[in-house]
């Protein structure tokens, strides 16, 4: 339990945190990995190189300090992070390690300001936050383990299908090696997978959205080959080296972003590989003969990078479905540009305002953060209520 003194002291350190910025979290990660290198098998080291993880942690620490007297305001972030932690198999014993290095980071970067009172207040504050996560994650672990087909920790799965969906995306169908059932999931959730790429120093854990409906027997993930300045270690390993018959360790489905059943039209908005959770939702809605209107709005670079295109056409015959696609490079789509549902350039939702269920539909977004910010702003300007806009962020937690 935090005292009023603890709360007051933590809030008084907010200007110090903000002036230091991500230097705090960058120092924290360097320190932690130097003293506890075994944690490199859990954390995504690529996000350390890009700066995404230090930035996400700094934002989380600053948000906690600012809302330490109103933790209810953080419930959404706590839920999202707790789900992500379970997909990394984070355990209670990890929290004291993180807490120790966080306090030592503050001591080393601000020795004059890090008085005994500040140390006590931040130690108490971290203890409360750790307790919240440990309790919530214990509930999520128990739920995954206790349901039919459920399990806890890593479970060996075999790749039984490998299918190229587009120029950059390949799907992997995974079945448990033990031959038993698998737990159902909510459309929109993801799987945590663990692999040991050859010629790579660490075991690597990643999360990939499930891209099919639940069936109790197997899972499908669809993975984009990341070929940026820092190529994706796991995505390229999966594309180039993992073949049918190979084994992958898998953690139970997780994620607080998922379809929420309601008697209302559904609008699925995606860009790039953000299409994967939307495809899961679409497959699920089709399997249930969903009667309300469904809108499937997708943006991608080109026809060659358009995943699940033909499958969406097939599902459109089983649903009250309108689907629209925006290509940045439309030159290679000359054979379809005459179709009214094919567009060029950035997604323009205002052009669809007469048909979209602006007052009563549920909107789901997934894609690069800049795209989702762009789409969300358009929806708000069209009058869509913020509480009906749901989104998923790949990688470190971020807000729109």
C-alpha positions, 0 to 999 in steps of 0.5 A: 500500500502506498502512503500519501508521502510515497505518492507525493515523492514519486510525483515530485520526480516527474520533472526529473524523469521527463528531463532525462527522457529515454536516457533512463531506460536506455541505461536501465536495459544496458545495466540489466543485460550486463548483469543478467544476460540470461534475460536476452533470451526473453527480450526482443533485442531488435527493439533495443537496437531500434530504440522502440523498447526503451521508448515504450518503457520510458512512456510506461514509467512516466505514465505510472508516475503521473497516475500513481494516485489514479491507477484505474487510468492505467487499466487498459495499458496494464491489461495489454502489457500483462497479455504480452508478458504471458506470451514471453512467459514472464514469471514472478521471479523476473520482477525483483530483477527488473525492480533492482536495476530500475532503482540502481539506474535512478541512483546512478543517473541522478545521485543527488536527487536519489535520496533515501526518501526517493528510493523508498518511495520508488521502491514501494511504487514499483512493488505495487505495480509489480504486484498488479502485474503478477496477480493479473498474469497469474490469472491469465496463466491459470485461464490458459492452462485450465481450459480444454486444450490449454497449457502453461509455458512452452509447448512443442508444435510442428509446422504442417503447412507453409503457404505463401500469401503474398510477396512478403507474407507466409503463413505457417500452420502449427499442430501440437506434437503431442496430438492433443487439442489446442485451446480456442482463442479470440479472433484478433489475438496472437501466439508467442513463439520461440525459436533458436536461429542458427548463427544467432547468439540468443533464443528469440521470442516473438508474437505473431497474430493468428490469422484463421478462426479457432478450430481446436486442432491447430493454429495459423500465423502469418509472418511478414518478412522484415527486410528493413535496415535491421532485417527481422531475425525471426521473420527471415529465419521462419521464411528461409529456414523453417520447413514443414516438419520442423518444430517450434515452441509455442506459448498459449494465445494472448492479447487484449485486442480481439473481436467483441461480440455485439449486434452491430456492424463490424469495420475492419481497417488494416494496412500491410501485415496488420491484415492478419488479425483482421483475417482471423476476425473475418474467418470467424464471422463467416463461420458464424454466418454473421448477419450484420454488415461487415466492411473490410478496408485494407491498404498495402503497397501493391497487388503483389503485397496484398495477402488473402485477396482471393480468400476475401473474395470467397468469404464475401459470398458468405457475408454481407461484406463490402471490401475496399483496397487502397494500393500505393503502387496501382500501376501493377493493378491496371487489370482491376483499377476499373473496379469501384472497390480499388483505390489509389493512394492513402486510405480515404474513409470520408469517401465511404461515409455514406455507407459506413455505420458511423453511429453504431459500428465497431471499428478495429484497426491494425497496422503501422502506428502512423497508419492507425493514427491517420485512420483513427483521426479520420474516424473521429472527424467522421463522428465515430465514438472513440470507445468504438475504435479498437486497435492493436500495436505490433511491437512495444506498447504504444498509444495512438 
